[in-house]
Amino acid sequence: IVGKIDEDGDGFVTVEELKAWIKFAQKRWIYEDVERQWKGHDLNEDGLVSWEEYKNATYGYILDDPDPDDGFNYKQMMVRDERRFKKADKDGDLAATKEEFTAFLHPEEYDYMKDIVVQETMEDIDKNGDGFIDLEEYIDGEMAGWDEWGDGGMEKWWDGETAGWGDGRMGRVGRWQDGEMAGQGGGRMGTAALLQDGKLTREEIVDKSDLFVGSQATDFGEALVRHDEF
C-alpha cells in the first residue's frame, strides 16, 4: 500500500500524496457502496430507485412494528431520509437515477447537497436543540479519536480549534471545503506519526501500522486484505 501511495516513487509519502490517496480510496468505496445498495433497492429493475422502493426495502418491516424493542426512533430516521432523498432527486419525480441515488447515499460528494449535509450535522451535534453548536457539543463530537494525535498533538489541536470561537458557539454555516475529510485524515496521521518534515518513510508508516489500519488510507483495513490493493 505504501508503494501505491508514494506516487512519484521517491521513497517518501508526502501529505499531498496521502490526501490524494485517501480521496481515491473514498471514491472507490462510494462506487462499490452505490452498486451494492442499488441492487437491493431497484426492486422492479427499471433502472430507477423510487422513494417507495427505498422506504419499503429499508423500513418496511419496522413500520409494521411502531414500537421496536431496541427503542430506536426509526420513524424519525425515515423522515430524515425522505428529506435527503427529495433533495437529491433533482427533477422531483421521487425516482432516483443512479447519480441521484449516489447523491442521496453520499451527499458530501455533491455541491447541491451541501445544505442538507450542514443541516444533518447540526442536528447530530446540537444536542440541546438551541440552533447553535457550543464548544462543549463540538468537542464531544470530536473527542472520540483524540488518542490518534500522539504526544502534544491534542493540545495543539485544542488551541487551534478554540481560537476562533468568539462567544463560544457557532450557528448554521453552509461552508464546505473540497477534500476536507481527506485533509483531516492526512493531518491526523501526520501528527500521530510525529511528522516534522512533511514526509513519511515506509518505516514510519509501518511503525504506526495500528493507526493506519484504522484510517481512511487503508479504507479502515479493507485495502490490506484485497488482492488488487486498489
C-alpha positions in Angstrom: 0.0 0.0 0.0 2.8 2.4 0.8 4.2 1.9 -2.7 0.8 2.8 -4.2 0.5 6.0 -2.0 4.1 7.1 -3.0 3.0 8.3 -6.4 6.4 9.7 -7.5 8.3 6.7 -6.2 10.8 8.7 -4.2 10.6 6.6 -1.1 8.6 9.2 0.9 4.8 9.7 1.4 4.0 13.4 1.5 0.9 14.9 2.9 -0.4 15.7 -0.6 0.2 12.1 -1.7 -1.7 10.9 1.3 -4.6 13.3 0.7 -4.8 12.2 -2.9 -4.7 8.5 -2.0 -7.5 9.0 0.7 -9.7 10.7 -1.9 -9.1 7.9 -4.4 -10.0 5.3 -1.7 -13.1 7.2 -0.8 -14.3 7.4 -4.4 -13.8 3.7 -4.9 -15.6 2.8 -1.7 -18.5 5.1 -2.8 -18.8 3.4 -6.2 -18.9 0.0 -4.6 -21.4 1.0 -2.0 -23.8 2.5 -4.5 -23.6 -0.6 -6.7 -24.3 -2.9 -3.8 -27.2 -0.8 -2.5 -28.6 -0.2 -6.0 -29.2 -4.0 -6.4 -31.0 -4.2 -3.2 -33.3 -1.2 -3.8 -34.2 -1.2 -7.5 -36.8 -3.8 -6.8 -38.6 -3.7 -10.1 -35.3 -3.4 -12.1 -36.5 -0.4 -14.1 -33.2 1.5 -13.7 -34.6 3.8 -11.0 -34.9 3.7 -7.3 -38.2 5.3 -6.2 -38.7 6.6 -2.7 -41.3 3.9 -2.1 -38.9 1.2 -3.1 -36.2 2.6 -0.8 -38.7 3.1 2.1 -40.1 -0.4 1.7 -36.7 -2.1 1.4 -35.2 -0.1 4.3 -38.1 0.5 6.7 -40.9 -1.9 5.6 -40.6 -4.3 8.5 -40.0 -1.5 11.0 -43.2 0.3 10.0 -45.1 -2.9 10.9 -43.8 -2.6 14.4 -44.1 1.1 15.6 -42.5 0.3 19.0 -39.4 -1.8 18.3 -37.6 -3.5 21.2 -34.3 -1.6 20.7 -36.1 1.8 21.4 -34.6 3.5 18.3 -36.7 6.1 16.6 -36.8 4.6 13.1 -39.7 6.9 12.1 -37.5 9.9 12.7 -34.7 8.4 10.7 -37.2 7.7 7.8 -38.3 11.3 7.8 -34.7 12.4 7.7 -34.0 10.0 4.8 -37.1 11.2 2.9 -35.9 14.8 3.2 -32.5 13.9 1.9 -34.0 11.8 -0.9 -36.1 14.7 -2.1 -33.1 17.0 -2.1 -31.0 14.5 -4.1 -33.9 14.0 -6.6 -33.3 16.9 -8.9 -36.3 16.5 -11.1 -38.7 15.9 -8.2 -40.3 12.8 -9.6 -39.4 10.8 -6.4 -37.5 8.3 -8.6 -33.7 8.5 -8.3 -31.3 7.8 -11.2 -28.1 6.2 -10.2 -26.4 9.6 -10.0 -29.2 11.0 -7.8 -29.1 7.8 -5.7 -25.3 8.4 -5.2 -26.1 11.9 -4.1 -28.6 10.6 -1.6 -26.2 8.0 -0.1 -23.1 10.2 -0.2 -24.3 13.8 -0.1 -20.9 15.1 0.9 -19.7 14.5 -2.6 -22.2 16.9 -4.3 -22.3 20.6 -4.2 -26.1 20.8 -4.4 -26.3 18.6 -1.3 -24.2 20.9 0.9 -27.2 22.4 2.8 -28.6 19.0 3.8 -25.1 17.9 5.0 -24.8 21.0 7.2 -28.4 20.6 8.4 -27.9 17.0 9.4 -24.6 17.7 11.0 -26.2 20.5 13.1 -29.0 18.1 14.1 -26.4 15.5 15.2 -24.2 17.8 17.2 -26.6 20.3 18.6 -27.8 18.2 21.5 -29.7 20.8 23.3 -31.6 21.9 20.2 -31.0 25.6 20.5 -29.9 26.1 16.9 -26.2 26.6 17.8 -23.2 24.3 18.4 -21.4 25.3 21.5 -17.9 24.4 22.2 -18.8 21.6 24.6 -21.1 20.0 22.0 -18.4 20.3 19.3 -15.6 18.8 21.5 -17.9 15.9 22.4 -18.2 15.1 18.7 -14.5 15.3 18.1 -13.1 13.6 21.2 -13.7 10.1 20.1 -10.4 9.9 18.1 -8.2 12.0 20.4 -5.7 9.2 21.0 -4.7 9.3 17.4 -2.9 12.6 17.8 0.2 11.5 19.7 2.1 13.3 22.4 1.3 17.0 22.4 -1.0 16.7 19.4 -4.2 17.1 21.3 -3.0 20.4 23.0 -2.1 21.9 19.6 -5.4 20.8 18.1 -7.3 22.3 21.1 -5.6 25.6 20.7 -6.3 25.7 17.0 -9.9 24.7 17.4 -10.9 27.0 20.2 -9.0 30.1 18.9 -11.8 31.4 16.6 -14.9 30.6 18.7 -15.5 34.1 20.0 -18.7 33.9 22.0 -18.3 30.1 22.4 -21.0 29.0 19.9 -21.4 28.5 16.2 -24.6 28.9 14.1 -25.6 27.1 11.0 -22.9 27.7 8.4 -23.1 26.4 4.8 -19.3 26.5 4.1 -18.0 23.2 2.7 -14.3 22.7 1.8 -13.4 20.3 -1.0 -11.3 17.4 0.2 -11.8 18.4 3.9 -12.2 14.9 5.1 -9.1 13.8 3.2 -7.2 16.7 4.6 -8.2 15.8 8.2 -7.1 12.2 7.6 -3.7 13.3 6.3 -3.3 15.9 9.1 -4.2 13.5 11.9 -1.9 10.7 10.6 0.9 13.2 10.2 0.5 14.5 13.7 0.3 11.0 15.2 3.4 9.9 13.3 5.3 12.9 14.6 5.7 14.2 11.1 8.1 17.1 11.2 9.3 17.5 7.6 6.1 16.9 5.6 7.1 13.4 4.6 6.7 9.8 5.9 9.0 6.9 5.3 7.8 3.4 4.9 9.4 2.6 8.2 7.5 5.4 10.0 4.2 4.2 8.5 4.9 0.6 9.5 5.8 1.7 13.0 2.4 3.3 13.2 0.6 0.4 11.5 -2.1 0.2 14.1 -3.1 3.8 13.3 -3.1 3.3 9.5 -5.1 0.1 9.7 -7.9 2.1 11.4 -7.7 5.0 9.0 -9.1 6.2 5.7 -5.8 5.5 4.0 -6.4 1.7 4.1 -10.2 2.0 4.0 -10.1 1.1 7.6 -8.1 -2.0 6.9 -10.1 -3.3 4.0 -7.4 -2.4 1.4 -4.9 -4.7 3.3 -6.9 -7.8 2.6 -7.7 -7.1 -1.0 -5.6 -8.8 -3.6 -5.6 -5.9 -6.1 -4.5 -3.3 -3.4 -6.6 -0.8 -5.3 
